[in-house]
Amino acid sequence: MAPTATARKRKAVTRDSPEADKVVLSDGGDVFHSGLLDGILSQSDSGTDDEAEEDESDVDEEWDSDVSGEESGEEAIDSDEVPSDVEGASGSPLEANGKAQVGKSNLDSNAIGTESEDDQSPKYTVTEDANGNPRYVYRDIDPVYDSDDSDAPATTNTIGNIPMTFYDSYPHIGYDINGKKIARPATGEALDALLDSIEVPKGWTGLTDPATGKPLQLSQDELEVLRKIQINEIPVEGYDPYPDTIEYFTSKTEIMPLSAAPEPKRRFVPSKHEAKRVMKIVRAIREGRILPYKPPAEEEEEDPGIKRYDIWANEAPRADHPMNIPAPKLPPPGYDESYHPPAEYLPDPAEKKAWEEADDEDREKEYLPANHDALRKVPGYDKFVKEKFERCLDLYLAPRVRRSKLNIDPESLLPKLPSPEELRPFPTTCATIFRGHVGRVRSVAVDPSGVWLASGGDDGTVRVWELLTGRQIWSVKLGDGEAVNVVRWRPGKEAVVLSAATGEDVFLIVPTIVDPEIETDSRALLDAGWGYATNGASNGTGKKEPAAQWSRPGTRVEDEGVLVKTSVRSPVKVISWHRRGEYFATVSPTGQSSAVAIHTLSKHLTQLPFRRLKGLAQTAQFHPSKPIFIVATQRLIRSYDLSKQELLKIIQPGARWISCMDIHPGGDNLIVGSYDRRLLWHDLDLSVRPYKTLRYHKKAIRAVRYHAGGLPLFADASDDGSLQVFHGKVVGDLMENATIVPLKVLRGHTVKKELGVLDLDWHPREPWLLSAGADGSCRLWM
């Protein structure tokens, strides 16, 4: 067993001197081997070669792992020091090594003898405990390299779930698996703790493990799990927080049985055994041996410690005061409570039956009037005890502060709207139907005088009708295969000019239906711009493409009164005139930068006010009294000051897609229609949000219009084939909001291919409404 101790010492020396390994593998190793091997082998040959092979499995495997092949063909080095090149040359260290080797050989021989004795001696030591009894103290087990304990975890505290506060008064914090005390780690000063916190090691958490008292070190994976938990993420990959529900019972009803076996006979024949048991129980009940269960009577014993007082026993009259609660008094009886009431207070059989069938809480009165001939025939009141109990309960639970109950009728909270009958006049019936268009009628307009009605449809014609008679008096075909999208009259009575849009062309027309003088003035108004356009074109030097081309439409239609043709870059859907009749604006939703154009009639000039417009333009209008231009895109409405050329306000209706809008003649209110079936009223002085949102239609709203003649009316047209007429009163007082009252739903147009009423217009003076439908007709509502 001597080589075991020697091998262990060699292993320790080799591991504690990493510099020695480097020296052995250096160039001076040859000098070391030639000078020392002979002396070493002479002292280690005796009695070691034979025993080394026996313990080879215990020691040599561990030694080979450290030497790693350096001893092939040579003996092991048994020196405590490894000389360098200079020390090997001088020779003085060799003598020291020789002396040390001699002393070591003696120690090795003693160790061999001691180790051989330890193999025979017991593994424990007998001592005495505090009572004088023998105590066996076993030595620690020294596991070898191939032992199973080599991979045992580090020393852990084995006290279990005992609180660590139990060890506050002890120098240790628990015991390890061998029963040894685990010393409490020393706590440094505040400066040391500060320095340790500054130099943060990897995995440092700042926490202390309560089981060991040492700083708690966490791995990167554990830190990552804690981080995910803090930010409410799934800590483990692949974890599903919402797994599919496992249905324990199927929701399907099986039609076919699970088993085709016939029903057994015992399910149809009564059991004789059960019949005997039932008869036994019946016999016991009849004889009185089995009695039904009766709950024990509850006897309330009065507690002598509780004193009850009658607060109104000796009540003296006092002045009315909030802190004085007088004794409640029963109301005086009425005629129906008399024992001989009048006949009108007695219920008939139907009322009596209804009262008896009704629930207690649904009855208006807790009693039913009855007639008795004499007072002695009046029976006792059957609910006397119950009423007294409820009264005492009310007194017991009565509040100590008198509170006045608010009797508010919910209907009184609603705004008081006037009756529609009080808001006349407004259109109620269809007076005239205008037929003549082939296909849809897309637009209608009443001239400023209120005599003629203009309409345009899918057949490409513009027709003028006599409003009161419904007779067509003039028509012209503008486009070949293209529909007339919009027709509008020029404001003012000094000249009669009709504008119509077909595709990308806008035509200015003077119908041959007016007086010769007015027709001459109207033609002069349109022809005045040709000279200005010619001079402007000759003076211009730029090569930029014009916003629009002004030209004559041709002799075919000029004889019919079509005098001017303006061609823009994209199809026109909206035409809006300025109140003076000098300007008109066109809107082309697909035009992008050229979507909105402003045209000057007297100069035959077209301007594009926006270089880039945010959103798709839907419609545009001039303010009725101010130099303000309002443009509606798909979701927003923007108001611009034309004189200052700046943006004033952005109105947010909140609609998904705006289809149309109109401005109140006063200029402070705005109504907006949308394709998502909403009619929005905006008070421009109040907010950019809608003041009222009306949802009365089932389909998209196509047109909205205020009455421009001073009547508080407005209307909208929808694809559901109906028109809604509203009363909208606007006052000059800023403290009072607008009054909006629904008046009438006008139905008459037929829905064709999901399209109903496409356009509407008011008579300039009368409460008459004109509508254009997809069924090819126009209607006058009076």
C-alpha positions in Angstrom: 0.0 0.0 0.0 3.1 2.3 0.1 2.8 3.3 -3.6 -0.6 4.6 -2.8 0.7 7.2 -0.5 3.6 8.0 -2.7 1.4 8.3 -5.7 -0.9 10.7 -3.9 2.0 12.8 -2.9 3.4 12.8 -6.4 0.0 13.9 -7.6 -0.2 16.8 -5.1 3.4 18.0 -5.9 2.8 17.9 -9.6 -0.5 19.8 -9.4 0.8 22.4 -7.0 3.8 23.3 -9.2 2.6 24.1 -12.6 5.9 25.9 -13.2 7.7 22.6 -12.7 5.8 21.0 -15.6 6.9 23.8 -17.9 10.6 23.3 -16.8 10.5 19.6 -17.3 9.2 20.1 -20.8 11.8 22.8 -21.5 15.2 22.4 -23.1 16.9 21.8 -19.7 15.1 18.6 -19.0 17.9 16.5 -20.4 20.3 17.8 -17.7 17.7 17.1 -15.0 17.2 13.5 -16.1 20.9 12.7 -16.4 21.8 14.1 -12.9 19.0 12.8 -10.7 17.5 9.6 -12.0 20.2 7.3 -10.6 19.9 8.6 -7.0 16.2 8.6 -7.0 15.9 5.1 -8.4 18.4 3.8 -5.8 16.2 5.0 -2.9 12.8 4.0 -4.4 13.6 0.5 -5.8 13.4 -1.3 -2.5 10.1 -2.9 -2.0 8.1 -0.7 -4.3 8.2 -2.4 -7.6 6.3 -5.5 -6.5 3.6 -3.7 -4.7 3.1 -1.0 -7.4 1.5 -3.5 -9.7 -1.0 -4.7 -7.1 -2.4 -1.2 -6.5 -2.2 -0.2 -10.2 -5.9 0.1 -10.6 -6.2 2.4 -7.6 -3.3 4.8 -8.1 -1.7 4.5 -11.6 -4.9 5.5 -13.4 -4.9 8.8 -11.5 -1.2 9.2 -12.0 -1.4 8.5 -15.7 -4.0 11.2 -16.1 -1.6 13.8 -14.7 1.6 12.7 -16.3 0.0 12.1 -19.7 2.6 9.8 -21.2 5.7 11.5 -20.0 6.9 8.4 -18.0 6.9 6.0 -20.9 10.2 4.0 -20.5 11.2 6.0 -17.4 10.6 6.0 -13.7 8.5 8.5 -11.8 10.1 11.7 -10.4 10.1 11.6 -6.6 11.4 15.1 -5.9 9.8 18.0 -4.1 11.6 20.6 -6.3 12.3 20.7 -10.0 15.6 22.5 -10.7 16.0 24.9 -13.6 18.8 24.9 -16.2 21.1 27.0 -14.0 20.5 25.0 -10.9 21.3 21.8 -12.7 24.5 23.2 -13.9 25.7 24.5 -10.6 25.1 21.2 -8.8 24.2 22.7 -5.4 20.6 22.0 -5.6 21.4 18.4 -6.3 22.8 17.9 -2.9 19.8 19.5 -1.3 17.6 17.2 -3.3 19.6 14.3 -2.2 19.2 15.2 1.4 15.5 15.8 1.0 15.2 12.5 -0.8 16.7 10.6 2.1 14.4 12.2 4.6 11.5 11.5 2.4 12.3 7.9 2.0 12.1 7.5 5.8 8.8 9.2 5.8 7.6 7.0 3.1 8.6 3.9 5.0 6.7 5.2 8.1 3.7 6.0 6.0 3.7 2.5 4.5 3.8 0.9 7.9 1.1 3.1 9.2 -1.1 2.5 6.2 -0.8 -1.2 6.5 -1.9 -0.9 10.2 -4.9 1.2 9.3 -6.2 -1.5 7.0 -6.5 -3.8 10.0 -7.6 -1.2 12.6 -11.3 -0.2 12.9 -12.6 2.9 11.0 -13.8 4.6 14.2 -12.5 6.1 17.4 -14.1 5.3 20.8 -14.5 8.4 23.0 -16.8 9.3 25.9 -19.7 11.6 25.7 -20.9 14.1 28.4 -22.6 11.3 30.4 -19.5 9.0 30.4 -21.0 6.6 27.8 -18.8 5.4 24.9 -19.2 7.3 21.7 -18.1 6.1 18.3 -16.7 8.7 16.0 -16.2 7.5 12.5 -13.5 8.8 10.2 -14.5 10.7 7.1 -14.8 8.6 4.0 -12.1 9.5 1.4 -13.6 8.5 -1.9 -11.3 7.5 -4.7 -11.5 8.9 -8.2 -13.9 6.3 -9.6 -16.3 6.6 -6.6 -19.9 7.6 -7.1 -19.4 10.5 -4.7 -17.1 12.3 -7.1 -20.2 13.9 -8.8 -22.0 14.6 -5.6 -23.4 18.1 -5.3 -21.8 20.8 -3.1 -22.4 21.0 0.5 -26.1 21.9 1.1 -28.1 22.7 4.1 -30.2 19.8 5.3 -32.4 21.5 7.9 -35.5 21.3 5.7 -38.2 23.9 5.9 -37.2 25.2 9.3 -37.2 29.0 9.3 -33.7 30.5 9.2 -34.6 32.8 12.0 -34.1 29.9 14.5 -30.4 30.1 13.8 -30.0 33.9 14.4 -28.4 33.4 17.8 -26.0 30.6 16.7 -22.7 30.9 14.8 -23.9 28.3 12.3 -26.8 28.2 10.0 -27.5 24.5 9.7 -25.9 21.1 9.1 -24.6 19.3 6.0 -25.3 15.7 5.0 -22.5 14.4 7.4 -24.0 16.2 10.4 -21.3 18.9 10.4 -22.2 22.5 11.2 -22.3 24.9 8.3 -20.6 28.1 9.6 -22.3 31.4 9.0 -20.4 33.3 6.3 -18.6 36.4 7.5 -20.3 39.7 6.7 -18.0 42.4 5.5 -18.0 46.0 6.3 -20.2 48.5 4.4 -17.3 49.5 2.2 -16.6 45.9 1.2 -20.2 45.5 0.4 -20.1 48.6 -1.7 -17.0 47.4 -3.6 -18.6 44.0 -4.2 -21.7 45.7 -5.6 -19.6 47.9 -7.9 -17.6 44.9 -9.3 -20.6 43.0 -10.4 -19.7 39.4 -11.4 -21.5 37.4 -14.0 -24.8 36.0 -12.6 -24.8 38.5 -9.7 -28.3 39.2 -8.4 -27.7 41.0 -5.2 -29.7 38.4 -3.3 -28.6 36.0 -0.5 -29.5 32.4 -0.4 -31.2 31.8 3.0 -30.2 28.2 3.1 -26.5 28.8 2.8 -26.1 32.5 3.6 -24.0 33.0 0.5 -24.7 35.3 -2.4 -27.2 33.8 -4.8 -25.8 33.1 -8.2 -28.1 32.5 -11.1 -27.3 31.1 -14.5 -28.1 32.9 -17.7 -31.1 30.7 -18.4 -32.6 31.4 -15.0 -32.1 35.2 -15.5 -33.7 35.0 -18.9 -36.7 33.2 -17.4 -37.1 35.9 -14.7 -36.9 38.6 -17.3 -39.6 37.0 -19.4 -41.8 36.7 -16.3 -41.4 40.3 -15.5 -42.5 41.5 -18.9 -45.4 39.0 -19.0 -43.9 36.8 -21.7 -44.0 33.0 -22.0 -41.0 31.7 -20.1 -40.6 28.5 -22.0 -40.6 28.0 -25.7 -43.5 26.1 -27.1 -45.8 26.7 -24.1 -49.4 27.3 -25.1 -51.3 29.4 -22.5 -54.6 28.7 -24.2 -54.7 25.0 -25.0 -57.7 23.4 -26.8 -60.5 22.5 -24.5 -60.8 18.8 -23.9 -64.4 18.0 -24.0 -65.1 15.1 -21.6 -68.6 14.7 -23.0 -69.3 15.0 -26.7 -71.9 17.4 -27.8 -73.2 15.0 -30.5 -76.3 12.9 -29.7 -75.7 9.4 -30.8 -78.7 8.0 -32.7 -77.6 4.4 -32.9 -77.1 2.5 -29.5 -73.7 1.5 -28.4 -74.8 -2.0 -28.0 -77.3 -4.0 -30.0 -78.1 -6.5 -27.2 -81.8 -6.7 -26.4 -83.0 -5.2 -23.1 -82.9 -7.8 -20.2 -86.1 -9.0 -18.7 -85.3 -7.6 -15.3 -85.8 -4.0 -16.6 -89.4 -4.7 -17.3 -90.4 -7.0 -14.4 -90.7 -5.3 -11.0 -88.2 -6.4 -8.4 -89.8 -8.5 -5.7 -87.0 -7.7 -3.3 -87.6 -3.9 -3.7 -91.4 -4.5 -3.3 -90.8 -6.3 0.0 -88.6 -3.4 1.3 -91.2 -0.8 0.2 -94.0 -2.6 1.9 -92.0 -2.9 5.1 -91.5 0.9 5.2 -95.2 1.5 4.4 -96.2 -0.8 7.3 -93.9 1.0 9.7 -95.4 4.4 8.6 -98.9 3.1 9.2 -98.1 1.8 12.6 -96.5 5.1 13.6 -93.0 3.7 14.1 -91.6 6.0 11.3 -92.6 9.6 11.7 -92.0 12.4 9.1 -89.2 14.9 10.0 -90.3 18.0 11.7 -87.9 20.8 12.3 -87.5 21.7 15.9 -89.3 24.8 17.0 -87.0 27.8 17.5 -87.6 29.4 20.8 -85.9 32.8 21.0 -84.8 33.6 24.5 -84.6 37.2 25.3 -81.3 38.4 26.4 -81.6 40.3 29.7 -78.6 42.4 28.8 -80.4 44.0 25.8 -82.6 46.9 26.7 -85.3 48.1 24.3 -86.7 51.6 24.4 -89.7 53.3 23.0 -88.4 56.6 21.7 -91.8 58.0 21.3 -93.3 56.8 24.6 -93.2 60.3 26.3 -93.0 62.5 23.2 -93.7 66.1 23.7 -94.7 68.3 20.8 -91.6 70.2 19.4 -90.9 72.5 16.5 -90.1 70.9 13.2 -86.3 70.4 13.0 -84.1 68.2 10.9 -82.8 66.4 14.1 -86.4 65.8 15.3 -88.0 62.7 13.9 -91.6 62.7 14.9 -93.6 59.5 15.4 -95.0 58.3 12.1 -98.7 58.6 11.7 -100.9 56.4 9.7 -102.7 58.1 6.9 -106.5 58.6 7.4 -108.7 55.9 5.8 -110.3 56.6 2.5 -113.7 55.7 1.1 -112.5 52.3 -0.2 -111.4 51.3 3.3 -114.9 51.7 4.7 -116.9 48.6 5.7 -119.7 49.9 3.6 -118.1 51.8 0.7 -120.0 53.4 -2.2 -120.8 51.2 -5.1 -118.2 52.9 -7.4 -115.4 51.8 -5.1 -116.4 48.1 -5.2 -114.6 46.0 -7.8 -116.4 44.0 -10.4 -115.7 40.2 -10.8 -113.1 40.8 -13.5 -111.1 43.2 -11.4 -111.4 40.9 -8.4 -110.1 38.0 -10.4 -107.2 40.0 -11.8 -106.3 41.2 -8.3 -106.3 37.7 -6.9 -104.2 36.4 -9.7 -101.6 39.1 -9.5 -98.5 38.9 -7.4 -98.3 40.7 -4.1 -95.7 43.2 -5.4 -97.7 43.9 -8.5 -100.9 44.8 -6.8 -101.7 48.5 -6.5 -103.4 48.0 -3.1 -102.8 45.4 -0.4 -106.6 44.9 0.2 -109.7 44.6 -1.9 -112.7 46.8 -0.9 -115.6 44.8 0.5 -119.2 45.7 1.4 -120.7 44.7 4.7 -124.2 45.5 6.0 -123.2 46.1 9.6 -120.0 46.7 11.5 -120.4 43.6 13.5 -120.2 41.5 10.3 -116.7 42.8 9.5 -114.1 40.0 10.0 -110.7 40.4 11.6 -107.9 41.7 9.4 -105.8 38.7 8.4 -102.6 40.7 7.7 -102.6 42.7 11.0 -99.6 41.0 12.5 -97.6 41.2 9.3 -98.2 44.9 8.8 -97.2 45.7 12.4 -94.1 43.7 12.0 -93.2 45.5 8.8 -93.9 48.8 10.4 -91.6 48.1 13.3 -89.0 46.9 10.9 -89.2 50.2 9.0 -88.8 52.1 12.2 -85.8 50.0 13.2 -84.1 50.6 9.9 -85.1 54.2 9.5 -82.3 56.6 8.8 -81.3 59.1 11.5 -81.2 62.0 9.0 -84.2 63.1 7.1 -83.7 62.9 3.4 -85.9 64.3 0.7 -86.7 61.8 -2.0 -86.4 63.0 -5.6 -89.3 61.9 -7.7 -88.0 62.4 -11.2 -89.8 61.3 -14.2 -87.4 59.8 -16.7 -89.3 61.3 -19.6 -88.8 64.7 -18.1 -85.0 64.4 -18.7 -85.5 64.1 -22.5 -85.4 67.3 -24.5 -88.8 68.8 -25.3 -89.1 68.5 -29.0 -92.0 70.2 -30.8 -94.6 68.1 -32.6 -94.1 67.7 -36.4 -97.6 69.2 -36.9 -96.3 72.5 -35.3 -93.4 72.6 -37.7 -95.3 72.8 -41.0 -94.8 73.5 -43.9 -92.7 70.6 -45.1 -93.1 68.2 -48.1 -95.3 65.2 -47.4 -96.6 63.8 -50.7 -95.4 63.3 -54.3 -97.1 65.9 -56.6 -95.3 65.3 -59.9 -93.3 62.6 -61.6 -90.9 63.5 -64.4 -90.3 60.6 -66.8 -88.2 60.6 -70.0 -84.7 59.5 -69.1 -83.5 56.1 -70.2 -81.6 54.6 -67.3 -80.6 56.3 -64.0 -81.1 60.0 -63.3 -77.9 61.0 -61.6 -78.6 64.7 -60.9 -81.3 67.3 -60.6 -81.2 71.1 -60.0 -83.8 73.8 -59.7 -83.0 77.2 -61.3 -82.8 80.3 -59.1 -86.2 81.5 -60.3 -87.9 78.3 -59.3 -89.6 77.8 -62.7 -87.4 75.1 -64.4 -85.9 71.8 -63.4 -82.7 70.5 -65.0 -81.8 66.8 -64.9 -79.0 64.6 -66.3 -78.8 60.8 -66.5 -77.0 57.8 -67.9 -78.4 58.4 -71.4 -76.1 61.3 -71.8 -78.8 63.9 -72.1 -79.6 67.1 -70.2 -83.3 67.8 -69.9 -85.1 70.9 -68.7 -88.6 70.5 -67.4 -91.4 72.9 -66.4 -91.6 72.5 -62.7 -95.3 72.9 -62.1 -96.6 71.0 -65.1 -94.0 68.3 -65.4 -93.6 69.0 -69.1 -90.2 68.7 -70.9 -89.4 71.9 -72.8 -85.8 71.4 -73.8 -83.1 68.7 -74.1 -79.7 68.1 -75.6 -77.4 65.1 -75.9 -73.9 65.9 -74.7 -72.0 62.6 -74.7 -71.9 59.5 -76.8 -72.2 56.6 -74.3 -71.1 58.7 -71.3 -73.5 59.6 -68.5 -74.2 63.2 -67.3 -72.9 63.0 -63.7 -74.0 66.4 -62.4 -76.0 69.5 -63.5 -76.0 72.8 -61.7 -77.5 76.3 -62.4 -75.5 79.4 -62.1 -76.7 81.6 -59.2 -78.3 84.9 -60.1 -81.3 85.9 -62.2 -79.6 88.3 -64.5 -78.3 85.5 -66.7 -79.4 81.8 -67.1 -76.4 79.5 -67.4 -76.6 75.7 -66.8 -73.4 73.7 -66.2 -73.3 70.0 -66.9 -70.4 67.5 -66.5 -69.9 64.4 -68.8 -66.8 62.5 -68.3 -63.8 64.9 -68.3 -65.8 67.7 -70.0 -67.8 70.5 -68.3 -70.3 72.2 -70.6 -71.8 75.7 -70.0 -75.2 75.9 -71.6 -77.7 78.7 -72.2 -81.0 76.8 -72.9 -83.3 78.4 -75.5 -86.2 78.7 -73.2 -85.7 82.2 -71.7 -86.6 85.6 -72.9 -84.4 87.0 -75.8 -82.9 89.7 -73.6 -81.9 87.3 -70.9 -80.5 84.9 -73.5 -78.5 87.7 -75.1 -77.0 88.7 -71.7 -76.2 85.1 -70.9 -74.4 84.5 -74.2 -72.5 87.7 -73.7 -71.4 86.6 -70.3 -70.0 83.3 -71.7 -68.4 84.9 -74.8 -66.6 87.6 -72.8 -63.9 85.2 -71.7 -62.8 84.2 -75.3 -60.9 87.5 -75.8 -59.2 87.2 -72.4 -58.2 83.6 -73.1 -56.7 84.5 -76.5 -54.6 87.4 -75.1 -53.5 85.3 -72.2 -52.4 82.5 -74.4 -50.5 84.8 -76.7 -48.6 86.5 -73.9 -47.8 83.2 -72.1 -44.3 81.8 -72.6 -44.4 78.8 -70.3 -44.7 75.3 -71.7 -46.5 73.9 -68.7 -49.6 71.9 -69.4 -52.7 73.9 -68.6 -55.1 72.8 -65.9 -58.0 72.7 -68.3 -58.7 73.4 -72.0 -61.5 75.9 -72.8 -63.0 75.5 -76.3 -66.2 75.6 -78.3 -68.1 72.3 -78.3 -68.9 72.4 -82.0 -71.7 73.5 -84.3 -73.9 70.5 -83.7 -74.6 71.4 -80.1 -73.9 75.2 -80.3 -77.3 75.6 -82.1 -78.9 74.0 -79.0 -77.3 76.5 -76.7 -74.1 74.6 -75.6 -71.6 77.4 -75.9 -68.4 76.5 -73.8 -66.6 73.3 -73.2 -64.0 72.9 -70.5 -61.9 69.7 -70.5 -60.0 68.7 -67.3 -57.7 65.8 -66.6 -60.1 63.3 -65.0 -63.9 62.7 -64.8 -65.8 65.3 -63.0 -68.4 64.2 -60.3 -69.2 67.5 -58.5 -69.8 71.1 -59.6 -70.2 73.9 -57.1 -70.9 77.5 -57.9 -69.8 80.6 -56.0 -72.6 82.8 -54.7 -71.7 85.6 -57.1 -71.7 83.3 -60.2 -68.2 84.3 -61.3 -66.4 81.1 -60.1 -67.3 77.5 -60.0 -65.3 74.5 -58.7 -65.2 71.0 -60.0 -64.1 67.8 -58.1 -62.6 64.8 -59.8 -62.0 62.1 -57.2 -59.5 60.2 -59.3 -57.5 63.3 -60.2 -55.1 63.3 -57.2 -53.2 66.6 -57.5 -55.7 67.9 -60.1 -58.8 66.6 -58.2 -60.0 70.1 -57.3 -60.1 72.9 -59.8 -61.5 76.4 -59.6 -62.7 78.0 -62.9 -63.1 81.7 -63.6 -66.1 82.2 -65.9 -65.3 85.7 -67.2 -61.6 84.9 -68.0 -62.0 81.2 -69.1 -59.2 80.5 -66.7 -58.7 77.3 -64.5 -56.5 77.1 -61.4 -55.4 74.1 -59.3 -55.3 75.4 -55.7 -53.6 72.3 -54.3 -50.3 70.9 -55.3 -50.9 67.8 -53.3 -54.2 66.9 -51.5 -54.2 64.5 -48.6 -56.8 61.8 -49.3 -59.3 61.3 -52.1 -61.4 64.4 -52.8 -65.2 63.8 -52.6 -66.8 67.2 -52.8 -66.1 70.9 -52.4 -68.1 74.0 -51.8 -67.7 77.8 -51.3 -68.8 79.4 -48.1 -72.1 81.3 -48.6 -70.8 84.6 -47.1 -67.0 84.4 -46.5 -64.0 83.8 -48.7 -63.6 80.3 -47.4 -63.3 77.1 -49.5 -64.3 73.8 -47.9 -63.0 70.5 -49.3 -64.1 67.1 -48.1 -61.9 64.1 -48.6 -62.7 60.5 -47.7 -62.5 60.9 -43.9 -61.8 64.6 -43.2 -63.1 68.1 -44.1 -60.7 70.9 -44.5 -61.5 74.6 -44.5 -59.2 77.1 -46.3 -59.1 80.9 -46.4 -58.8 81.9 -50.0 -57.7 85.5 -49.2 -54.8 84.4 -46.9 -54.2 81.1 -48.7 -54.0 79.1 -45.4 -55.7 76.2 -43.7 -58.2 77.3 -41.1 -59.7 74.2 -39.6 -59.8 70.4 -40.0 -63.3 68.9 -39.3 -63.4 65.3 -38.2 -66.8 63.8 -38.9 -65.7 60.3 -37.8 -67.3 58.7 -40.9 -65.6 55.9 -42.8 -66.3 57.4 -46.2 -67.8 60.8 -46.8 -70.2 60.9 -49.8 -71.6 64.5 -49.7 -72.0 67.7 -47.7 -73.8 71.0 -47.6 -73.3 74.3 -45.8 -76.0 76.1 -44.0 -77.0 79.5 -45.5 -75.9 81.1 -42.2 -72.4 79.6 -42.7 -71.9 78.2 -39.1 -73.3 74.7 -39.6 -72.5 71.8 -41.9 -74.2 68.5 -42.6 -72.3 65.5 -43.9 -73.6 62.3 -45.5 -71.5 59.1 -45.6 -71.6 55.7 -47.2 -71.8 54.1 -43.8 -75.5 55.3 -43.4 -74.8 58.2 -41.1 -75.9 61.8 -41.3 -73.7 64.2 -39.3 -74.5 67.7 -38.2 -71.5 69.9 -37.4 -71.6 73.2 -35.5 -68.4 74.9 -36.7 -68.3 77.3 -33.8 -68.8 74.5 -31.2 -66.3 71.8 -32.1 -64.6 69.9 -35.0 -66.6 66.8 -33.9 -70.2 66.2 -34.9 -72.9 67.8 -32.8 -75.5 65.2 -33.8 -75.2 61.9 -35.5 -78.4 60.6 -37.1 -78.8 57.0 -38.2 -82.1 56.6 -39.9 -81.2 54.9 -43.2 -80.4 51.3 -43.9 -78.1 52.0 -46.8 -75.6 54.6 -48.0 -76.5 58.3 -48.1 -76.0 59.8 -51.5 -77.0 63.5 -51.1 -77.8 66.1 -48.5 -79.2 69.6 -48.9 -80.2 72.6 -46.8 -83.1 74.8 -47.8 -81.6 78.0 -49.1 -84.8 80.1 -49.0 -84.9 80.7 -45.3 -87.0 77.7 -44.2 -85.5 75.6 -41.4 -85.5 72.4 -43.4 -82.9 70.0 -44.7 -83.1 66.5 -46.3 -81.0 63.5 -47.3 -81.3 60.8 -50.0 -80.3 57.2 -49.6 -79.9 54.0 -51.6 -82.8 52.5 -49.6 -85.1 54.4 -51.9 -86.3 57.0 -49.2 -85.8 60.6 -48.4 -85.6 61.9 -44.8 -86.9 65.4 -44.2 -85.7 67.2 -41.0 -86.5 70.4 -39.2 -83.2 72.1 -38.4 -83.5 75.5 -36.6 -80.4 77.5 -36.1 -80.6 80.7 -33.9 -78.1 83.5 -33.5 -77.7 83.0 -29.8 -74.5 81.1 -29.1 -75.9 79.8 -25.8 -78.6 77.8 -27.6 -77.8 74.7 -29.8 -79.5 73.8 -33.0 -82.9 72.1 -32.8 -83.1 69.0 -35.0 -86.5 67.2 -35.4 -87.2 64.3 -37.8 -90.3 65.2 -39.8 -91.2 62.9 -42.7 -89.9 59.9 -44.6 -90.7 60.1 -48.3 -90.9 56.9 -50.2 -91.7 56.4 -53.9 -88.5 55.6 -55.8 -87.8 52.0 -56.7 -84.4 50.5 -55.9 -82.6 49.3 -59.0 -79.3 47.4 -58.7 -78.8 48.4 -55.1 -79.2 52.1 -56.0 -82.1 54.3 -54.8 -82.2 58.1 -54.7 -79.1 59.6 -56.2 -79.7 63.4 -55.8 -82.0 66.0 -54.4 -82.6 69.7 -54.4 -84.9 72.3 -52.7 -87.1 74.9 -54.4 -85.5 78.3 -53.8 -88.6 79.7 -52.0 -91.2 77.0 -51.4 -90.9 73.9 -49.2 -90.8 71.7 -52.2 -88.3 68.9 -52.7 -87.0 67.5 -56.0 -85.4 64.0 -56.1 -83.6 61.9 -58.8 -83.8 58.1 -58.6 -82.1 55.1 -60.2 -85.5 54.1 -61.6 -85.2 56.7 -64.3 -87.7 59.3 -62.9 -87.6 62.6 -61.0 -90.2 63.4 -58.4 -91.6 66.7 -57.0 -92.6 66.4 -53.3 -94.9 69.1 -51.9 
